[in-house]
């Protein structure tokens, strides 16, 4: 292969790499955020991560919404002491039905 042919092949290979990287960038970023979330919010997929902090901070900080408390019971992986405290939080939240 001549010098010019190698140069053309290298340019085409680099262009292909850039195109593939650009096409996958959104998916890779989403995958990264799934495993390494920078910020959890109650309504995000990893909202259950906020449960332990909310339970520990109550009653100094107000309890989250009732639906979030019920999410903690369902998805939080809580121990017996945390579940007891969560039940107290639910009982103290107006309009929140018990578990």
C-alpha positions in Angstrom: 0.0 0.0 0.0 1.4 3.4 -0.9 1.8 6.3 1.5 -1.2 8.0 0.1 -3.3 4.8 0.5 -2.3 4.4 4.1 -3.2 8.0 4.8 -6.6 7.6 3.2 -7.2 4.4 5.2 -6.2 6.1 8.4 -8.5 9.1 7.8 -11.4 6.7 7.0 -10.7 4.6 10.1 -10.6 7.8 12.3 -13.9 9.1 10.8 -15.5 5.8 11.4 -14.3 5.8 15.1 -15.6 9.4 15.6 -19.0 8.4 14.0 -19.4 5.4 16.2 -18.4 7.3 19.3 -20.9 10.1 18.6 -23.7 7.5 18.0 -23.0 5.8 21.3 -22.2 8.9 23.4 -25.8 9.3 24.7 -26.2 5.6 25.5 -22.9 5.5 27.3 -23.7 8.6 29.3 -27.0 7.1 30.3 -25.4 3.9 31.4 -22.8 5.8 33.4 -25.5 7.8 35.2 -27.4 4.6 36.0 -24.4 3.1 37.8 -22.9 6.4 39.1 -25.8 8.8 39.7 -24.6 12.3 40.6 -27.7 13.3 42.3 -30.6 11.3 43.6 -34.1 12.8 43.6 -37.2 11.3 45.1 -38.8 10.7 41.7 -35.7 9.3 40.1 -34.9 5.6 39.6 -32.6 5.8 42.6 -34.9 7.7 44.9 -34.9 4.9 47.4 -31.3 5.9 48.2 -32.7 8.9 50.1 -34.8 6.8 52.5 -32.1 6.1 55.1 -31.2 9.8 55.3 -34.8 10.9 55.6 -35.5 8.4 58.3 -32.4 9.3 60.3 -33.1 13.1 60.0 -36.7 12.8 61.2 -38.2 14.6 63.2 -35.6 17.4 63.0 -36.3 17.6 59.3 -39.8 17.2 58.0 -40.8 13.8 56.5 -41.0 13.5 52.7 -44.4 13.1 51.0 -46.5 10.0 51.9 -45.9 8.3 48.5 -42.1 8.6 49.1 -42.5 7.0 52.6 -44.4 4.1 51.1 -41.7 3.8 48.4 -39.1 3.5 51.2 -41.1 0.6 52.7 -41.3 -1.1 49.3 -37.8 -0.5 47.9 -35.6 0.8 50.7 -34.3 -2.5 52.0 -34.8 -1.3 55.6 -34.0 -3.1 58.8 -36.4 -3.7 61.6 -35.4 -0.5 63.5 -35.7 1.6 60.4 -39.1 0.1 59.5 -40.4 0.9 63.0 -39.2 4.5 62.7 -40.7 4.7 59.2 -44.1 3.5 60.6 -43.8 6.3 63.1 -43.2 8.8 60.3 -46.1 7.5 58.4 -48.4 7.8 61.4 -47.3 11.4 62.1 -47.9 12.4 58.4 -51.4 13.8 58.0 -53.5 11.8 55.5 -50.9 9.1 55.0 -52.4 5.6 55.3 -50.5 3.0 57.4 -48.6 0.3 55.7 
